[in-house]
Amino acid sequence: MIDIKLLRESPDLVRASQSARGEDVTLVDRVIAADENRRSAIVEFEALKAEQNALSKSVG
């Protein structure tokens, strides 16, 4: 399994590895895009959770 940190920091290296093995290099870009979507969803979730906690304190 490829470390997501390696994909983020050295996508060209992973693309070269994929190409050398005859695999689809666009997979690297799709994984990076999915990771970015995941990370932004987590940030949004955490912000909403903090807002919910603040509202809960003001009500309770």
C-alpha positions as CSV (number, residue, x, y, z in Angstrom):
1,M,0.0,0.0,0.0
2,I,1.3,3.5,-0.9
3,D,1.5,6.0,1.9
4,I,-0.9,9.0,1.3
5,K,1.8,11.3,2.6
6,L,4.1,10.1,-0.2
7,L,1.4,10.7,-2.7
8,R,0.9,14.3,-1.5
9,E,4.6,15.1,-1.3
10,S,6.0,13.3,-4.3
11,P,3.2,12.7,-6.8
12,D,5.7,12.6,-9.8
13,L,7.6,9.8,-8.1
14,V,4.5,7.8,-7.7
15,R,3.4,8.5,-11.3
16,A,6.8,7.3,-12.5
17,S,6.4,4.1,-10.5
18,Q,3.0,3.5,-11.9
19,S,4.2,4.1,-15.4
20,A,7.2,1.8,-15.0
21,R,4.8,-1.0,-13.9
22,G,2.5,-0.3,-16.9
23,E,-0.3,1.0,-14.7
24,D,-2.6,4.0,-15.2
25,V,-0.8,7.1,-14.0
26,T,-4.1,9.1,-13.8
27,L,-4.9,7.0,-10.8
28,V,-2.4,9.0,-8.8
29,D,-4.3,12.3,-9.6
30,R,-7.7,10.7,-8.8
31,V,-6.4,9.5,-5.4
32,I,-4.9,12.9,-4.6
33,A,-8.2,14.6,-5.6
34,A,-10.1,12.2,-3.4
35,D,-7.8,12.9,-0.5
36,E,-8.2,16.6,-0.9
37,N,-12.0,16.2,-0.9
38,R,-11.7,14.0,2.2
39,R,-9.5,16.5,4.0
40,S,-11.8,19.4,3.2
41,A,-14.9,17.4,4.4
42,I,-13.1,16.7,7.7
43,V,-12.3,20.5,8.1
44,E,-16.0,21.3,7.4
45,F,-17.1,18.6,9.8
46,E,-14.9,19.9,12.6
47,A,-16.1,23.5,12.1
48,L,-19.7,22.3,12.3
49,K,-19.0,20.2,15.3
50,A,-17.3,23.2,17.1
51,E,-20.4,25.4,16.2
52,Q,-22.7,22.7,17.6
53,N,-20.7,22.5,20.8
54,A,-20.8,26.3,21.2
55,L,-24.5,26.4,20.6
56,S,-25.1,23.5,23.1
57,K,-23.2,25.4,25.7
58,S,-25.3,28.6,25.2
59,V,-28.5,26.6,25.4
60,G,-27.5,24.3,28.3
